[in-house]
Amino acid sequence: MKRGTLCVQGGWQPKNGEPRVVPIYQSTTFKYESSDEMGRLFDLEASGYFYTRLQNPTNDTVAAKIAALEGGVAALLTASGQTASFYAILNLCSAGDHVVCASEIYGGTFNLFAVTMKRMQIDFTFVNQDAPEEEIDRAFRPNTKAVFGETIANPACAVLDIEKFARIAHRHGVPLIVDNTFATPINCRPFEWGADIVIHSTTKYMDGHATSVGGAIVDSGRFDWEAHAEKFPGLTTPDASYHGIVYTQRFGSAAYITKAVVQLMRDLGAIPAPMNAFLLNLGLETLHLRVPRHCANALSVAEYLSQHPKVAWVHYPGLKGDKYYAAAQKYLPNGSCGVLTLGLKGGREQAIRFMDALRMVAIVTHVADARSSVLHPASHTHRQLTDEQLKAAGVAPDLIRFSVGIEDIEDILADVEQALEHA
């Protein structure tokens, strides 16, 4: 199936007499006829459902759709995008391990990595993603277990050179993990460029309507864990908590996702409610229709702002002359996303006045849904960062993140125009 068809029909293929729409299995537990049947599930000798903290049919159906959209072998839904970032790393790393990460990432992810996971003794080195390969190579250590970056950085709108980062990661025998939230699989499928694991904050474009917080982890199934067995003992050596099974030997290409389910979900349990997975699926059904509209509207706004005398600068990968325009043409030829950033002449104070003057476009923490919104990251999502960290993350003090929705473009531009006049 093409991606548009997968959005509508992927994951759930009803049999004769079954519901046309994905059912909501709103149940914590599942019944079996014998103790032996239940025991086989706990020993990972049979597939099935016994407790929603680990797996649920509604969640797995939606995860299968996302895996198909990304071209992966398996996927796992999580309770939030932050959980997806956390689990993706924790599934590979233990205390004393190290990860190389692009510095231009979402502020919440930066804080998770640089503060919370550092307390767990997992260390991160943040690198300039535009630096030469040999410079990034120097960030690696013998205990490095993964490389992490965002297809389109939030909010800097920097485009990751996925091929370069995949080449570097594989040279050091570790997987590349890519957050594909802003691009979505409609505009970019990182596996096609060498990435090994993809994550999403499904809260954003995939849900698309600001109804449900969620995340997803997708495995390409292509990384050879056995070839680097000494780096990934959690996947390649016996797990005593499951009678000594070895995930790579028992589950093959699905080893990574299986381990995340039966270890991390078992012990930490950050799984979405089936109702949230159902709402996410409704958003996925129109993803292929909404994303092009977001991109078209965002490009129109970017072109308008780039010509306005009160605007100091605009960053949007689809805008000709943008620093990442060439990279966007390579990795995102059909459009990048609906998010752009701008700064006004007059700096931070002028940015606040502009935002306060908007009438239809709302000031919200959220981003990437059907409604247009703005945010001042230095005051909101990234306010925990120092000035040096803000600069490293590509977040200027005057930066306004503009998430352009799917409203009529004339109404969006009219609101921007009147707000600029008042500012």
C-alpha positions as CSV (number, residue, x, y, z in Angstrom):
1,M,0.0,0.0,0.0
2,K,1.0,3.6,-0.6
3,R,1.4,5.8,2.5
4,G,-2.0,7.5,2.0
5,T,-3.7,4.1,1.9
6,L,-1.7,2.9,4.9
7,C,-2.9,6.0,6.9
8,V,-6.5,5.0,6.3
9,Q,-6.4,1.2,6.2
10,G,-3.0,0.1,7.8
11,G,-2.9,-2.0,10.9
12,W,-6.5,-3.1,11.1
13,Q,-7.8,-5.6,8.5
14,P,-11.2,-6.7,9.8
15,K,-12.4,-10.3,9.0
16,N,-15.9,-11.3,8.1
17,G,-18.3,-9.8,10.5
18,E,-15.7,-7.8,12.5
19,P,-15.9,-4.0,13.2
20,R,-14.9,-1.8,10.3
21,V,-13.3,0.6,12.8
22,V,-10.5,-0.4,15.1
23,P,-12.1,-1.6,18.4
24,I,-11.3,-0.1,21.7
25,Y,-10.2,-2.9,24.0
26,Q,-10.8,-0.9,27.2
27,S,-9.7,-3.7,29.5
28,T,-6.8,-4.1,31.8
29,T,-6.7,-7.9,31.6
30,F,-7.5,-10.9,29.4
31,K,-9.0,-14.3,30.2
32,Y,-7.5,-17.7,29.4
33,E,-8.9,-21.3,29.7
34,S,-5.9,-22.8,31.4
35,S,-3.0,-21.9,33.7
36,D,-0.5,-23.4,31.1
37,E,-1.8,-21.0,28.4
38,M,-1.2,-18.0,30.7
39,G,2.2,-19.4,31.7
40,R,3.4,-19.6,28.2
41,L,2.7,-15.9,27.7
42,F,4.7,-15.0,30.7
43,D,7.6,-17.2,29.4
44,L,7.4,-15.4,26.0
45,E,6.8,-18.8,24.4
46,A,3.4,-17.7,22.9
47,S,2.0,-14.4,21.7
48,G,-1.1,-12.9,23.1
49,Y,-2.5,-10.5,25.7
50,F,-2.7,-10.8,29.4
51,Y,-2.2,-7.3,30.9
52,T,-2.6,-3.9,29.2
53,R,0.5,-2.5,31.0
54,L,2.6,-4.6,28.5
55,Q,0.3,-4.9,25.5
56,N,-3.2,-4.2,24.3
57,P,-4.8,-5.1,21.0
58,T,-5.9,-1.5,20.2
59,N,-2.5,-0.1,20.9
60,D,-0.8,-2.8,18.9
61,T,-3.0,-2.2,15.9
62,V,-2.2,1.5,15.8
63,A,1.5,0.7,16.4
64,A,1.5,-1.7,13.4
65,K,0.1,1.1,11.3
66,I,2.9,3.5,12.3
67,A,5.5,0.8,11.7
68,A,4.1,0.3,8.2
69,L,4.1,4.0,7.5
70,E,7.8,4.2,8.5
71,G,8.7,1.0,6.8
72,G,9.8,-0.7,10.0
73,V,9.3,-4.3,11.3
74,A,7.7,-3.4,14.6
75,A,6.6,-0.5,16.8
76,L,5.6,0.3,20.3
77,L,3.2,3.0,21.5
78,T,4.2,4.9,24.7
79,A,2.4,7.3,27.0
80,S,4.2,10.4,25.6
81,G,6.9,11.5,23.2
82,Q,9.2,12.0,26.2
83,T,8.7,8.3,27.1
84,A,9.6,7.3,23.6
85,S,12.9,9.2,23.8
86,F,13.6,7.8,27.2
87,Y,12.8,4.2,26.3
88,A,14.6,4.3,23.0
89,I,17.8,5.1,24.9
90,L,17.2,3.1,28.0
91,N,16.6,0.0,25.9
92,L,20.2,0.1,24.9
93,C,22.0,1.8,27.8
94,S,22.8,1.2,31.4
95,A,24.6,3.2,34.0
96,G,28.1,4.1,32.8
97,D,27.1,4.2,29.1
98,H,27.3,7.1,26.7
99,V,25.3,8.6,23.7
100,V,26.3,11.1,21.1
101,C,23.4,13.5,20.4
102,A,22.8,16.5,18.0
103,S,22.6,19.6,20.1
104,E,19.7,21.1,18.2
105,I,16.9,19.1,19.7
106,Y,13.6,19.8,21.6
107,G,14.3,21.5,25.0
108,G,12.4,18.8,26.9
109,T,14.5,16.1,25.3
110,F,17.7,18.0,26.1
111,N,16.6,18.3,29.7
112,L,15.8,14.6,29.8
113,F,19.2,13.6,28.4
114,A,21.4,16.2,30.1
115,V,19.8,16.3,33.5
116,T,17.5,13.3,34.3
117,M,19.4,10.6,32.5
118,K,22.7,12.0,33.7
119,R,21.5,11.3,37.2
120,M,21.1,7.7,36.0
121,Q,24.8,7.8,35.0
122,I,24.0,7.7,31.3
123,D,26.1,10.4,29.8
124,F,25.4,12.5,26.6
125,T,27.8,14.5,24.4
126,F,26.0,17.1,22.4
127,V,27.6,17.9,19.0
128,N,27.0,20.5,16.3
129,Q,25.1,18.5,13.7
130,D,26.6,20.5,10.9
131,A,30.1,19.8,12.0
132,P,32.5,17.8,9.8
133,E,32.4,14.0,10.3
134,E,35.9,13.9,11.8
135,E,34.8,16.4,14.5
136,I,31.7,14.4,15.4
137,D,33.9,11.2,15.4
138,R,35.9,12.7,18.3
139,A,32.8,12.7,20.5
140,F,32.6,8.9,20.5
141,R,33.9,6.8,23.4
142,P,34.4,3.0,23.9
143,N,31.1,3.0,25.9
144,T,29.0,4.9,23.3
145,K,25.8,3.0,22.6
146,A,23.8,5.2,20.2
147,V,23.5,8.4,18.2
148,F,20.4,10.6,18.4
149,G,19.0,13.5,16.3
150,E,15.8,15.0,15.0
151,T,14.9,15.0,11.3
152,I,13.7,18.6,11.8
153,A,14.8,20.1,15.0
154,N,12.2,21.6,17.4
155,P,12.2,24.6,17.4
156,A,15.4,25.5,15.4
157,C,14.0,24.0,12.1
158,A,17.5,22.6,11.4
159,V,17.4,19.6,9.0
160,L,19.6,16.6,10.1
161,D,21.9,15.1,7.5
162,I,20.6,11.6,8.2
163,E,23.0,9.8,5.8
164,K,26.0,11.5,7.4
165,F,24.9,10.6,10.9
166,A,24.0,7.1,9.9
167,R,27.4,6.7,8.4
168,I,29.2,8.0,11.5
169,A,27.0,5.8,13.8
170,H,27.6,2.6,11.9
171,R,31.3,3.3,11.6
172,H,31.4,3.1,15.4
173,G,29.1,0.1,15.6
174,V,26.0,1.8,17.1
175,P,22.5,2.6,15.8
176,L,21.2,5.9,14.8
177,I,18.0,7.0,16.5
178,V,16.0,9.7,14.7
179,D,13.0,11.7,16.1
180,N,10.8,12.1,13.0
181,T,8.0,14.0,14.7
182,F,8.0,17.1,12.6
183,A,8.6,15.5,9.3
184,T,6.2,12.5,9.8
185,P,6.6,9.5,7.5
186,I,4.5,11.4,5.0
187,N,7.5,13.7,4.2
188,C,10.5,11.6,5.3
189,R,11.2,8.0,6.2
190,P,14.6,8.0,8.0
191,F,15.1,4.3,7.5
192,E,15.5,4.9,3.8
193,W,18.5,7.1,4.6
194,G,20.2,4.7,7.0
195,A,18.6,5.3,10.4
196,D,17.9,2.3,12.6
197,I,15.3,3.4,15.1
198,V,12.7,6.1,14.7
199,I,10.7,7.8,17.4
200,H,7.7,10.1,17.4
201,S,5.8,12.3,19.7
202,T,2.4,11.2,18.3
203,T,0.9,14.1,20.3
204,K,1.9,16.3,17.3
205,Y,1.0,15.8,13.6
206,M,0.0,12.1,14.0
207,D,-2.7,12.9,16.4
208,G,-3.1,16.3,14.8
209,H,-6.0,17.6,16.9
210,A,-4.4,18.2,20.4
211,T,-6.5,15.5,21.9
212,S,-4.1,12.8,23.2
213,V,-0.5,12.8,24.5
214,G,1.5,9.9,23.1
215,G,4.7,8.5,21.6
216,A,5.9,5.7,19.4
217,I,9.2,3.8,18.8
218,V,9.7,2.1,15.5
219,D,12.5,-0.4,14.7
220,S,13.8,-0.9,11.2
221,G,14.9,-4.4,12.1
222,R,18.2,-3.8,10.1
223,F,20.8,-3.1,12.8
224,D,22.9,-6.2,13.4
225,W,23.0,-6.4,17.2
226,E,24.9,-9.7,17.1
227,A,27.7,-8.1,15.1
228,H,28.3,-5.7,18.0
229,A,27.3,-8.1,20.7
230,E,29.8,-6.8,23.3
231,K,28.1,-3.4,23.1
232,F,24.5,-4.6,23.6
233,P,24.5,-7.4,26.2
234,G,20.9,-6.7,27.0
235,L,19.9,-7.9,23.6
236,T,22.6,-10.6,23.0
237,T,23.1,-12.3,26.3
238,P,20.6,-14.3,28.4
239,D,17.9,-12.4,30.4
240,A,17.6,-14.0,33.8
241,S,14.2,-12.5,34.3
242,Y,12.8,-14.7,31.4
243,H,14.6,-18.0,32.1
244,G,17.7,-17.0,30.1
245,I,16.3,-16.2,26.7
246,V,18.5,-14.2,24.3
247,Y,16.3,-11.6,22.5
248,T,18.3,-11.6,19.2
249,Q,18.2,-15.4,19.0
250,R,14.6,-15.8,20.0
251,F,13.0,-12.8,18.2
252,G,15.4,-11.9,15.4
253,S,14.6,-8.6,13.7
254,A,12.0,-7.9,16.4
255,A,14.5,-8.2,19.3
256,Y,14.7,-4.5,20.1
257,I,11.0,-3.8,20.3
258,T,10.3,-7.1,22.1
259,K,12.9,-6.2,24.8
260,A,11.3,-2.7,25.2
261,V,7.9,-4.3,25.7
262,V,8.8,-7.2,28.0
263,Q,11.3,-5.3,30.1
264,L,10.6,-1.5,30.1
265,M,6.8,-1.7,29.8
266,R,6.8,-4.5,32.3
267,D,8.8,-2.5,34.9
268,L,7.9,1.1,34.1
269,G,4.5,0.8,32.5
270,A,4.3,4.1,30.5
271,I,1.7,2.8,28.1
272,P,-1.1,4.8,26.5
273,A,-4.7,4.1,27.4
274,P,-6.5,2.2,24.6
275,M,-8.9,5.2,24.1
276,N,-5.9,7.4,23.4
277,A,-4.6,4.9,20.8
278,F,-8.1,5.0,19.2
279,L,-8.0,8.8,19.0
280,L,-4.5,8.7,17.6
281,N,-5.7,6.3,14.9
282,L,-8.4,8.8,13.9
283,G,-5.6,11.4,13.4
284,L,-3.5,9.0,11.4
285,E,-6.3,8.5,9.0
286,T,-6.0,12.0,7.7
287,L,-2.3,12.6,8.2
288,H,-1.6,12.3,4.5
289,L,-4.2,15.0,3.8
290,R,-3.2,17.4,6.6
291,V,0.6,17.4,6.3
292,P,0.6,18.9,2.7
293,R,-1.8,21.7,3.8
294,H,0.4,22.5,6.8
295,C,3.4,22.7,4.6
296,A,1.7,24.9,2.0
297,N,0.4,27.3,4.6
298,A,3.7,27.5,6.4
299,L,5.6,28.3,3.2
300,S,3.1,31.1,2.5
301,V,3.6,32.5,5.9
302,A,7.4,32.2,5.7
303,E,7.4,34.0,2.3
304,Y,5.2,36.8,3.7
305,L,7.3,37.3,6.9
306,S,10.6,37.2,5.0
307,Q,9.5,40.3,3.1
308,H,8.0,42.3,6.0
309,P,10.0,45.3,7.2
310,K,9.4,44.6,10.9
311,V,10.8,41.0,10.7
312,A,14.5,40.6,11.4
313,W,14.8,37.0,10.2
314,V,12.8,33.8,9.3
315,H,13.9,30.2,9.4
316,Y,11.9,27.6,7.4
317,P,13.6,24.7,5.5
318,G,11.3,25.1,2.6
319,L,12.1,28.7,2.1
320,K,14.6,29.4,-0.7
321,G,17.8,30.9,0.8
322,D,17.3,29.1,4.1
323,K,20.4,27.5,5.5
324,Y,18.8,24.1,5.4
325,Y,17.0,24.5,2.0
326,A,19.4,22.2,0.2
327,A,19.1,19.5,2.9
328,A,15.3,19.9,2.8
329,Q,15.3,19.4,-0.9
330,K,17.2,16.1,-0.4
331,Y,15.4,14.6,2.6
332,L,12.1,16.4,2.4
333,P,11.4,17.2,-1.3
334,N,7.6,17.1,-0.8
335,G,7.6,19.6,2.0
336,S,9.2,19.8,5.5
337,C,6.6,20.6,8.2
338,G,4.2,23.4,9.3
339,V,6.6,24.9,11.8
340,L,8.7,28.0,11.2
341,T,10.7,30.3,13.4
342,L,11.1,34.1,13.2
343,G,12.5,37.0,15.1
344,L,11.3,40.6,15.0
345,K,13.3,43.8,14.9
346,G,13.3,45.0,18.5
347,G,14.2,41.7,20.0
348,R,12.6,39.7,22.7
349,E,10.2,42.5,24.0
350,Q,8.8,43.0,20.5
351,A,8.3,39.3,20.1
352,I,6.1,39.3,23.2
353,R,4.1,42.3,22.0
354,F,3.5,40.6,18.6
355,M,2.3,37.3,20.2
356,D,0.0,39.1,22.6
357,A,-1.6,41.0,19.6
358,L,-2.6,37.9,17.7
359,R,-6.3,37.1,17.7
360,M,-6.9,33.8,15.9
361,V,-3.4,32.4,16.4
362,A,-3.2,31.2,20.0
363,I,-0.3,31.2,22.5
364,V,-0.1,27.6,23.6
365,T,2.6,25.1,24.7
366,H,1.5,22.7,22.0
367,V,2.8,22.5,18.4
368,A,1.9,20.8,15.2
369,D,-1.9,20.4,15.3
370,A,-4.7,21.6,13.1
371,R,-4.8,25.1,14.7
372,S,-2.2,27.8,14.3
373,S,-0.3,28.6,17.4
374,V,2.8,30.5,18.6
375,L,5.3,30.1,21.4
376,H,8.4,31.9,22.8
377,P,10.7,29.0,23.6
378,A,13.2,31.0,25.7
379,S,10.3,32.0,28.0
380,H,8.4,28.7,27.8
381,T,9.6,25.3,26.6
382,H,13.4,26.1,26.9
383,R,13.3,28.4,29.9
384,Q,15.3,25.8,32.0
385,L,18.3,26.2,29.6
386,T,21.2,28.6,30.1
387,D,22.0,31.2,27.5
388,E,24.9,29.0,26.3
389,Q,22.6,26.0,26.1
390,L,20.0,28.0,24.2
391,K,22.6,29.1,21.7
392,A,23.8,25.5,21.3
393,A,20.2,24.3,20.7
394,G,19.7,27.0,18.1
395,V,17.2,29.0,20.2
396,A,17.8,32.7,20.1
397,P,16.2,34.9,22.8
398,D,13.9,36.6,20.3
399,L,12.9,33.3,18.6
400,I,9.1,32.8,18.0
401,R,8.0,29.3,17.1
402,F,5.1,29.6,14.7
403,S,3.1,26.4,14.2
404,V,1.0,27.1,11.1
405,G,-2.3,25.2,11.0
406,I,-4.6,24.1,8.3
407,E,-7.0,27.1,8.5
408,D,-7.6,29.3,5.4
409,I,-4.3,30.9,4.6
410,E,-5.9,34.3,4.1
411,D,-7.2,34.3,7.6
412,I,-3.8,33.3,9.0
413,L,-2.0,36.0,7.1
414,A,-4.6,38.6,8.1
415,D,-4.0,37.8,11.8
416,V,-0.2,38.0,11.4
417,E,-0.5,41.3,9.5
418,Q,-2.7,43.0,12.2
419,A,-0.5,41.7,15.0
420,L,2.6,43.1,13.3
421,E,0.9,46.5,12.9
422,H,0.1,46.5,16.6
423,A,3.5,45.4,17.6
